[in-house]
Amino acid sequence: MLDQFQPFIHDFIDNIVDVKLDGNCGYRLVADLSSMGEDSWLLVRNHLLKELGKFSHEYIKLFGGTD
């Protein structure tokens, strides 16, 4: 898979993880790289939603709106 990235970035890649492609692959990747296993993707998603809810005003300010 390393050949899918531009050569200049190869030295910065420590690990490539191939997770199930089901629309939740970003959460699966974070879960797997956090040593929770990719099947813990829902836990990662729920933690992110709590974070966004708790600090929504900060994220709105950071990104300039809700769009």
Secondary structure, DSSP 4 states (H G I P E B T S, - for coil): -GGGS-GGGGGG---------SS-HHHHHHHHHTTS-GGGHHHHHHHHHHHHHHTHHHHHHHHTS--
